[in-house]
Amino acid sequence: MTKAPTTSASDRMAGAARLLAEIQRTRTDPIPPHWQEALRAVPRDAFLPDLLWLRDGDGGYRPCDRDQDPDGWLTAAYSDAPLVTQFVTESDGTRSPSSSASQPSTVLRLLEDAQLTDQDRVLEIGTGAGYNTALLCARLGANAVTSVEVDADLTARARANLEALSYAPTVAHTDGAHGWAAAAPYDRILATCSVRSVPIAWLDQTAPGGRIVTPWDSAWCCYGTLRLTKHDDGDAEGNFAAYGSYMLISGQRTDVELFRDVLRPGQVTRESTTSLSPWSVAGSDPALDFHIGLTVPGVWHSWDTEPAGAHTRLWLANDTATSWASVDYDGRQAETFTVTQHGPRHLWDEVAAAHELWLLAGRPGIDRYGLTVTADAQKVWRDRPDNVVA
Protein backbone atom coordinates (compact mmCIF):
# COMPACT_ATOMS: atom_id res chain seq x y z
CA MET A 1 0.00 0.00 0.00
CA THR A 2 1.29 3.45 -0.88
CA LYS A 3 2.32 5.36 2.24
CA ALA A 4 0.51 8.55 3.23
CA PRO A 5 1.89 11.50 1.26
CA THR A 6 4.72 13.31 3.04
CA THR A 7 5.67 15.75 0.30
CA SER A 8 5.29 19.36 1.42
CA ALA A 9 2.71 21.65 -0.16
CA SER A 10 5.47 23.90 -1.48
CA ASP A 11 7.28 20.96 -3.10
CA ARG A 12 4.04 19.90 -4.74
CA MET A 13 3.37 23.38 -6.06
CA ALA A 14 6.89 23.57 -7.46
CA GLY A 15 6.59 20.07 -8.93
CA ALA A 16 3.28 20.87 -10.62
CA ALA A 17 4.75 24.06 -12.07
CA ARG A 18 7.73 22.12 -13.49
CA LEU A 19 5.42 19.47 -14.92
CA LEU A 20 3.13 22.02 -16.59
CA ALA A 21 6.13 23.79 -18.11
CA GLU A 22 7.58 20.51 -19.37
CA ILE A 23 4.29 19.49 -20.98
CA GLN A 24 3.81 22.94 -22.52
CA ARG A 25 7.20 22.69 -24.25
CA THR A 26 5.93 19.67 -26.19
CA ARG A 27 2.82 21.51 -27.45
CA THR A 28 2.10 24.17 -30.05
CA ASP A 29 -1.14 25.21 -28.33
CA PRO A 30 -1.61 26.27 -24.70
CA ILE A 31 -2.83 23.80 -22.12
CA PRO A 32 -6.54 24.58 -21.54
CA PRO A 33 -7.08 26.53 -18.28
CA HIS A 34 -9.37 23.90 -16.70
CA TRP A 35 -6.72 21.20 -17.20
CA GLN A 36 -4.00 23.50 -15.85
CA GLU A 37 -6.13 23.88 -12.72
CA ALA A 38 -6.62 20.11 -12.45
CA LEU A 39 -2.89 19.39 -12.85
CA ARG A 40 -2.12 21.90 -10.11
CA ALA A 41 -4.85 20.56 -7.83
CA VAL A 42 -3.94 16.86 -8.05
CA PRO A 43 -0.50 15.94 -6.64
CA ARG A 44 0.95 13.18 -8.82
CA ASP A 45 3.29 11.98 -6.07
CA ALA A 46 0.29 11.01 -3.90
CA PHE A 47 -0.55 8.24 -6.38
CA LEU A 48 2.90 6.70 -6.65
CA PRO A 49 4.47 3.90 -4.59
CA ASP A 50 7.77 4.44 -2.79
CA LEU A 51 9.54 2.22 -5.33
CA LEU A 52 9.42 3.33 -8.96
CA TRP A 53 11.06 1.79 -11.99
CA LEU A 54 12.53 4.23 -14.50
CA ARG A 55 13.80 3.52 -18.01
CA ASP A 56 17.56 2.99 -17.95
CA GLY A 57 18.27 3.94 -21.57
CA ASP A 58 19.24 0.38 -22.52
CA GLY A 59 15.77 -1.08 -22.92
CA GLY A 60 15.43 -1.99 -19.25
CA TYR A 61 14.45 -0.37 -15.97
CA ARG A 62 16.31 0.86 -12.91
CA PRO A 63 14.79 1.18 -9.44
CA CYS A 64 14.22 4.55 -7.81
CA ASP A 65 13.48 4.21 -4.08
CA ARG A 66 11.89 7.12 -2.25
CA ASP A 67 13.69 6.35 1.03
CA GLN A 68 17.13 6.09 -0.57
CA ASP A 69 16.80 8.89 -3.12
CA PRO A 70 13.99 11.26 -2.08
CA ASP A 71 15.07 14.06 -4.41
CA GLY A 72 15.39 11.73 -7.41
CA TRP A 73 12.04 10.14 -6.60
CA LEU A 74 10.28 13.52 -6.36
CA THR A 75 11.88 14.69 -9.61
CA ALA A 76 10.63 11.53 -11.33
CA ALA A 77 7.17 11.98 -9.82
CA TYR A 78 6.78 15.39 -11.48
CA SER A 79 8.48 14.55 -14.78
CA ASP A 80 6.63 14.09 -18.04
CA ALA A 81 7.55 10.43 -18.22
CA PRO A 82 5.84 7.06 -17.73
CA LEU A 83 6.75 5.36 -14.45
CA VAL A 84 6.50 1.60 -13.99
CA THR A 85 4.95 0.75 -10.63
CA GLN A 86 4.41 -3.02 -10.82
CA PHE A 87 5.88 -6.07 -12.57
CA VAL A 88 4.52 -9.51 -13.33
CA THR A 89 6.72 -12.61 -13.55
CA GLU A 90 5.99 -15.10 -16.34
CA SER A 91 6.35 -18.86 -15.97
CA ASP A 92 9.81 -18.72 -17.59
CA GLY A 93 11.01 -16.11 -15.10
CA THR A 94 10.67 -13.15 -17.46
CA ARG A 95 9.56 -9.98 -15.68
CA SER A 96 7.51 -7.41 -17.55
CA PRO A 97 5.64 -4.25 -16.47
CA SER A 98 2.03 -4.90 -15.44
CA SER A 99 1.10 -1.44 -14.19
CA SER A 100 2.46 2.03 -14.72
CA ALA A 101 1.81 5.70 -14.14
CA SER A 102 1.29 7.00 -17.66
CA GLN A 103 3.16 9.93 -19.14
CA PRO A 104 1.26 13.06 -18.04
CA SER A 105 1.31 14.71 -21.48
CA THR A 106 -0.31 11.60 -22.98
CA VAL A 107 -2.82 11.48 -20.12
CA LEU A 108 -3.69 15.08 -20.92
CA ARG A 109 -4.17 14.36 -24.63
CA LEU A 110 -6.60 11.54 -23.80
CA LEU A 111 -8.52 13.84 -21.49
CA GLU A 112 -8.65 16.58 -24.11
CA ASP A 113 -9.77 14.15 -26.82
CA ALA A 114 -12.72 13.21 -24.60
CA GLN A 115 -13.99 16.77 -25.17
CA LEU A 116 -15.57 16.95 -21.76
CA THR A 117 -18.28 19.42 -20.88
CA ASP A 118 -19.22 20.47 -17.37
CA GLN A 119 -22.32 18.25 -17.35
CA ASP A 120 -20.71 15.04 -18.61
CA ARG A 121 -20.80 11.73 -16.75
CA VAL A 122 -17.69 9.64 -17.34
CA LEU A 123 -16.75 5.97 -17.10
CA GLU A 124 -13.02 5.42 -16.79
CA ILE A 125 -11.67 1.99 -17.77
CA GLY A 126 -8.57 1.21 -15.71
CA THR A 127 -8.33 3.11 -12.42
CA GLY A 128 -4.71 2.16 -11.79
CA ALA A 129 -3.46 4.10 -8.78
CA GLY A 130 -6.17 6.73 -9.30
CA TYR A 131 -4.27 9.74 -10.70
CA ASN A 132 -6.31 10.04 -13.89
CA THR A 133 -9.46 9.45 -11.84
CA ALA A 134 -8.52 12.34 -9.58
CA LEU A 135 -7.97 14.63 -12.58
CA LEU A 136 -11.47 13.75 -13.79
CA CYS A 137 -12.86 14.48 -10.32
CA ALA A 138 -11.08 17.82 -10.25
CA ARG A 139 -12.58 18.69 -13.62
CA LEU A 140 -16.14 17.34 -13.24
CA GLY A 141 -16.74 16.59 -9.57
CA ALA A 142 -16.54 13.11 -8.05
CA ASN A 143 -20.27 12.43 -8.47
CA ALA A 144 -19.82 12.47 -12.25
CA VAL A 145 -16.98 9.93 -12.28
CA THR A 146 -17.14 6.13 -12.26
CA SER A 147 -13.97 4.08 -12.61
CA VAL A 148 -13.36 0.33 -12.88
CA GLU A 149 -10.20 -1.68 -12.25
CA VAL A 150 -9.57 -5.41 -12.78
CA ASP A 151 -6.72 -5.68 -10.22
CA ALA A 152 -8.04 -5.98 -6.65
CA ASP A 153 -4.88 -4.59 -5.03
CA LEU A 154 -4.84 -1.60 -7.37
CA THR A 155 -8.54 -0.99 -6.69
CA ALA A 156 -7.92 -0.83 -2.94
CA ARG A 157 -4.86 1.38 -3.42
CA ALA A 158 -6.74 3.78 -5.68
CA ARG A 159 -9.62 4.10 -3.26
CA ALA A 160 -7.21 4.93 -0.43
CA ASN A 161 -5.28 7.42 -2.56
CA LEU A 162 -8.45 9.19 -3.66
CA GLU A 163 -9.93 9.23 -0.17
CA ALA A 164 -6.73 10.80 1.20
CA LEU A 165 -7.34 13.75 -1.13
CA SER A 166 -11.08 13.89 -0.33
CA TYR A 167 -12.22 12.54 -3.72
CA ALA A 168 -15.07 10.03 -3.58
CA PRO A 169 -15.91 8.74 -7.09
CA THR A 170 -17.41 5.30 -7.64
CA VAL A 171 -14.47 2.87 -7.95
CA ALA A 172 -15.45 -0.72 -8.77
CA HIS A 173 -13.35 -3.86 -8.91
CA THR A 174 -14.39 -5.55 -12.15
CA ASP A 175 -13.26 -6.42 -15.67
CA GLY A 176 -13.17 -3.19 -17.64
CA ALA A 177 -14.30 -4.94 -20.82
CA HIS A 178 -17.75 -5.20 -19.22
CA GLY A 179 -17.90 -1.50 -18.38
CA TRP A 180 -20.19 -0.66 -15.44
CA ALA A 181 -23.84 -0.99 -16.40
CA ALA A 182 -25.14 0.12 -13.01
CA ALA A 183 -24.47 3.79 -13.74
CA ALA A 184 -24.94 3.76 -17.54
CA PRO A 185 -25.42 5.50 -19.88
CA TYR A 186 -22.28 7.66 -19.91
CA ASP A 187 -21.50 10.74 -21.93
CA ARG A 188 -17.87 9.68 -22.15
CA ILE A 189 -15.99 6.41 -21.79
CA LEU A 190 -12.27 6.94 -21.38
CA ALA A 191 -9.84 4.00 -21.26
CA THR A 192 -6.37 4.06 -19.73
CA CYS A 193 -5.52 0.70 -21.29
CA SER A 194 -5.34 -0.23 -24.97
CA VAL A 195 -7.68 -2.53 -26.91
CA ARG A 196 -7.51 -4.50 -30.16
CA SER A 197 -11.27 -4.33 -30.59
CA VAL A 198 -13.83 -2.14 -28.86
CA PRO A 199 -15.84 -4.07 -26.26
CA ILE A 200 -19.51 -3.97 -27.23
CA ALA A 201 -20.41 -3.20 -23.61
CA TRP A 202 -18.73 0.18 -24.07
CA LEU A 203 -20.84 0.88 -27.12
CA ASP A 204 -24.02 -0.14 -25.29
CA GLN A 205 -23.20 2.01 -22.25
CA THR A 206 -22.41 5.20 -24.18
CA ALA A 207 -25.25 7.68 -24.64
CA PRO A 208 -26.09 8.79 -28.21
CA GLY A 209 -23.75 11.63 -29.10
CA GLY A 210 -21.26 10.42 -26.51
CA ARG A 211 -17.59 9.68 -27.09
CA ILE A 212 -15.34 6.68 -26.50
CA VAL A 213 -11.62 7.42 -26.29
CA THR A 214 -9.22 4.50 -25.98
CA PRO A 215 -5.59 3.74 -26.75
CA TRP A 216 -5.16 1.15 -29.51
CA ASP A 217 -3.08 -1.98 -29.85
CA SER A 218 -2.41 -4.64 -32.46
CA ALA A 219 -0.30 -7.77 -32.40
CA TRP A 220 2.18 -5.92 -34.64
CA CYS A 221 2.51 -2.68 -32.66
CA CYS A 222 1.12 -0.94 -29.59
CA TYR A 223 0.44 2.62 -30.67
CA GLY A 224 -2.36 5.03 -31.50
CA THR A 225 -5.56 6.32 -29.91
CA LEU A 226 -9.11 5.83 -31.16
CA ARG A 227 -11.77 8.57 -30.81
CA LEU A 228 -15.31 7.34 -31.48
CA THR A 229 -18.64 9.17 -31.48
CA LYS A 230 -21.83 7.17 -30.97
CA HIS A 231 -24.66 7.95 -33.39
CA ASP A 232 -28.40 7.84 -32.74
CA ASP A 233 -28.67 4.49 -34.59
CA GLY A 234 -26.40 2.87 -31.99
CA ASP A 235 -23.28 2.61 -34.15
CA ALA A 236 -20.04 4.46 -33.41
CA GLU A 237 -17.49 5.93 -35.77
CA GLY A 238 -14.26 7.86 -35.51
CA ASN A 239 -10.62 8.10 -36.45
CA PHE A 240 -7.25 7.34 -34.90
CA ALA A 241 -4.64 9.76 -33.57
CA ALA A 242 -0.88 9.28 -33.63
CA TYR A 243 -0.12 9.09 -29.93
CA GLY A 244 -0.54 6.71 -27.02
CA SER A 245 1.14 3.46 -26.02
CA TYR A 246 -0.65 1.72 -23.17
CA MET A 247 -0.80 -1.79 -21.72
CA LEU A 248 -3.36 -4.04 -23.38
CA ILE A 249 -6.63 -4.69 -21.54
CA SER A 250 -6.29 -8.01 -19.73
CA GLY A 251 -9.11 -9.85 -21.48
CA GLN A 252 -7.57 -9.34 -24.94
CA ARG A 253 -4.07 -10.54 -24.11
CA THR A 254 -2.77 -13.64 -25.88
CA ASP A 255 -1.51 -16.59 -23.89
CA VAL A 256 2.29 -16.32 -24.18
CA GLU A 257 2.62 -20.06 -23.64
CA LEU A 258 1.32 -20.57 -27.19
CA PHE A 259 4.46 -19.06 -28.66
CA ARG A 260 6.83 -21.42 -26.91
CA ASP A 261 5.74 -24.18 -29.30
CA VAL A 262 5.58 -22.32 -32.61
CA LEU A 263 8.47 -24.41 -33.99
CA ARG A 264 7.59 -28.09 -33.86
CA PRO A 265 9.27 -31.22 -35.27
CA GLY A 266 7.96 -32.38 -38.63
CA GLN A 267 6.65 -29.04 -39.83
CA VAL A 268 6.53 -28.58 -43.62
CA THR A 269 8.05 -25.26 -44.64
CA ARG A 270 8.10 -23.20 -47.83
CA GLU A 271 11.38 -21.57 -48.87
CA SER A 272 11.72 -18.46 -51.05
CA THR A 273 13.64 -15.21 -51.33
CA THR A 274 12.61 -11.57 -51.16
CA SER A 275 14.17 -8.26 -52.11
CA LEU A 276 12.07 -6.47 -49.49
CA SER A 277 14.26 -5.74 -46.50
CA PRO A 278 12.78 -6.93 -43.19
CA TRP A 279 13.93 -3.63 -41.67
CA SER A 280 11.64 -1.83 -44.12
CA VAL A 281 8.52 -3.36 -42.60
CA ALA A 282 9.35 -3.79 -38.93
CA GLY A 283 9.97 -0.65 -36.93
CA SER A 284 11.03 1.69 -39.71
CA ASP A 285 7.94 3.93 -39.66
CA PRO A 286 5.18 4.17 -37.01
CA ALA A 287 2.56 4.84 -39.70
CA LEU A 288 3.56 1.69 -41.61
CA ASP A 289 3.62 -0.36 -38.40
CA PHE A 290 0.14 0.90 -37.59
CA HIS A 291 -1.10 0.03 -41.10
CA ILE A 292 0.33 -3.49 -40.90
CA GLY A 293 -1.19 -3.97 -37.45
CA LEU A 294 -4.62 -3.03 -38.77
CA THR A 295 -4.53 -4.90 -42.08
CA VAL A 296 -2.58 -8.04 -41.16
CA PRO A 297 -4.55 -9.12 -38.09
CA GLY A 298 -3.14 -11.18 -35.28
CA VAL A 299 0.50 -11.22 -36.44
CA TRP A 300 3.40 -10.27 -34.19
CA HIS A 301 7.09 -9.91 -34.95
CA SER A 302 10.36 -10.24 -33.09
CA TRP A 303 14.01 -9.67 -33.97
CA ASP A 304 16.63 -12.35 -33.31
CA THR A 305 20.22 -11.09 -33.47
CA GLU A 306 21.81 -14.46 -32.69
CA PRO A 307 19.83 -17.00 -34.73
CA ALA A 308 21.21 -20.35 -35.83
CA GLY A 309 22.29 -20.24 -39.47
CA ALA A 310 21.94 -16.49 -40.04
CA HIS A 311 23.28 -13.12 -38.96
CA THR A 312 19.90 -11.51 -38.13
CA ARG A 313 16.39 -12.92 -38.37
CA LEU A 314 12.93 -11.37 -38.30
CA TRP A 315 10.38 -13.78 -36.84
CA LEU A 316 6.67 -13.52 -37.57
CA ALA A 317 3.92 -15.64 -36.03
CA ASN A 318 0.15 -15.42 -35.71
CA ASP A 319 -1.55 -15.22 -32.34
CA THR A 320 -2.92 -18.77 -32.57
CA ALA A 321 0.59 -20.17 -33.13
CA THR A 322 -0.53 -22.03 -36.27
CA SER A 323 1.57 -20.08 -38.79
CA TRP A 324 5.03 -18.54 -38.70
CA ALA A 325 7.65 -17.05 -41.00
CA SER A 326 11.29 -16.02 -40.79
CA VAL A 327 13.28 -13.59 -42.92
CA ASP A 328 17.07 -14.00 -42.75
CA TYR A 329 19.89 -11.56 -43.37
CA ASP A 330 23.19 -13.34 -43.96
CA GLY A 331 25.38 -10.49 -42.78
CA ARG A 332 27.01 -9.92 -46.15
CA GLN A 333 24.63 -8.53 -48.75
CA ALA A 334 21.30 -6.79 -48.35
CA GLU A 335 19.70 -7.27 -51.76
CA THR A 336 18.15 -10.69 -51.20
CA PHE A 337 16.78 -12.25 -48.02
CA THR A 338 15.83 -15.86 -47.36
CA VAL A 339 12.20 -16.43 -46.40
CA THR A 340 10.86 -19.52 -44.63
CA GLN A 341 7.12 -19.91 -43.99
CA HIS A 342 4.91 -22.50 -42.34
CA GLY A 343 1.19 -22.91 -41.76
CA PRO A 344 -2.06 -22.05 -43.50
CA ARG A 345 -1.23 -18.34 -43.53
CA HIS A 346 1.71 -17.09 -45.58
CA LEU A 347 2.64 -14.41 -43.10
CA TRP A 348 5.55 -12.80 -44.91
CA ASP A 349 3.50 -12.63 -48.11
CA GLU A 350 0.69 -10.91 -46.17
CA VAL A 351 3.08 -8.37 -44.62
CA ALA A 352 4.80 -7.69 -47.96
CA ALA A 353 1.42 -7.14 -49.64
CA ALA A 354 0.37 -4.74 -46.85
CA HIS A 355 3.62 -2.82 -47.31
CA GLU A 356 2.98 -2.51 -51.05
CA LEU A 357 -0.59 -1.28 -50.51
CA TRP A 358 0.66 1.31 -48.03
CA LEU A 359 3.15 2.63 -50.59
CA LEU A 360 0.50 2.71 -53.31
CA ALA A 361 -1.81 4.68 -50.98
CA GLY A 362 0.87 7.37 -50.62
CA ARG A 363 2.27 6.33 -47.22
CA PRO A 364 -0.84 7.40 -45.27
CA GLY A 365 -0.42 8.60 -41.70
CA ILE A 366 -2.22 7.14 -38.70
CA ASP A 367 -4.80 9.94 -38.60
CA ARG A 368 -6.14 8.90 -42.02
CA TYR A 369 -7.46 5.63 -40.57
CA GLY A 370 -10.72 5.18 -38.74
CA LEU A 371 -13.04 2.56 -37.30
CA THR A 372 -16.77 1.90 -37.50
CA VAL A 373 -18.21 -0.14 -34.64
CA THR A 374 -21.62 -1.81 -34.80
CA ALA A 375 -23.21 -4.53 -32.74
CA ASP A 376 -22.12 -7.07 -35.38
CA ALA A 377 -18.82 -5.84 -36.81
CA GLN A 378 -15.84 -3.52 -36.51
CA LYS A 379 -14.48 -2.19 -39.81
CA VAL A 380 -11.23 -0.33 -40.39
CA TRP A 381 -11.26 2.35 -43.10
CA ARG A 382 -8.98 4.94 -44.59
CA ASP A 383 -10.04 8.54 -45.31
CA ARG A 384 -13.77 7.75 -45.38
CA PRO A 385 -15.99 5.05 -43.85
CA ASP A 386 -16.90 3.45 -47.18
CA ASN A 387 -13.22 2.81 -48.01
CA VAL A 388 -12.88 -0.30 -45.83
CA VAL A 389 -9.35 -1.73 -45.61
CA ALA A 390 -9.83 -4.41 -42.95
Stockholm file with secondary structure:
# STOCKHOLM 1.0

chainA/1-390         MTKAPTTSASDRMAGAARLLAEIQRTRTDPIPPHWQEALRAVPRDAFLPDLLWLRDGDGGYRPCDRDQDPDGWLTAAYSDAPLVTQFVTESDGTRSPSSSASQPSTVLRLLEDAQLTDQDRVLEIGTGAGYNTALLCARLGANAVTSVEVDADLTARARANLEALSYAPTVAHTDGAHGWAAAAPYDRILATCSVRSVPIAWLDQTAPGGRIVTPWDSAWCCYGTLRLTKHDDGDAEGNFAAYGSYMLISGQRTDVELFRDVLRPGQVTRESTTSLSPWSVAGSDPALDFHIGLTVPGVWHSWDTEPAGAHTRLWLANDTATSWASVDYDGRQAETFTVTQHGPRHLWDEVAAAHELWLLAGRPGIDRYGLTVTADAQKVWRDRPDNVVA
#=GR chainA/1-390 SS CCCCCCCCHHHHHHHHHHHHHHHHHTCSSCCCHHHHHHHHHSCGGGGSCSEEEEECSSSSEEEEETTTCHHHHHHHHTSSSCEEEEEEECTTSCEEEEEEECCHHHHHHHHHHTTCCTTCCEEEECCTTSHHHHHHHHHHCGGGEEEEESCHHHHHHHHHHHHHTTCCCEEEESCGGGCCGGGCCEEEEEESSBBSSCCHHHHHHEEEEEEEEEEBCCSSCCCCEEEEEECTTSCEEEEEESCCCCCBCGGGCCCGGGGGGSSCTTCCCEEEEESSCGGGTSSSCHHHHHHHHHHSTTEEEEEESSCTTSSEEEEEEETTSSCEEEEEECSSCSSCEEEEEESSSCHHHHHHHHHHHHHHTTCCCGGGEEEEECSSCEEEEESSTTSBCC
#=GC SS_cons         CCCCCCCCHHHHHHHHHHHHHHHHHTCSSCCCHHHHHHHHHSCGGGGSCSEEEEECSSSSEEEEETTTCHHHHHHHHTSSSCEEEEEEECTTSCEEEEEEECCHHHHHHHHHHTTCCTTCCEEEECCTTSHHHHHHHHHHCGGGEEEEESCHHHHHHHHHHHHHTTCCCEEEESCGGGCCGGGCCEEEEEESSBBSSCCHHHHHHEEEEEEEEEEBCCSSCCCCEEEEEECTTSCEEEEEESCCCCCBCGGGCCCGGGGGGSSCTTCCCEEEEESSCGGGTSSSCHHHHHHHHHHSTTEEEEEESSCTTSSEEEEEEETTSSCEEEEEECSSCSSCEEEEEESSSCHHHHHHHHHHHHHHTTCCCGGGEEEEECSSCEEEEESSTTSBCC
//
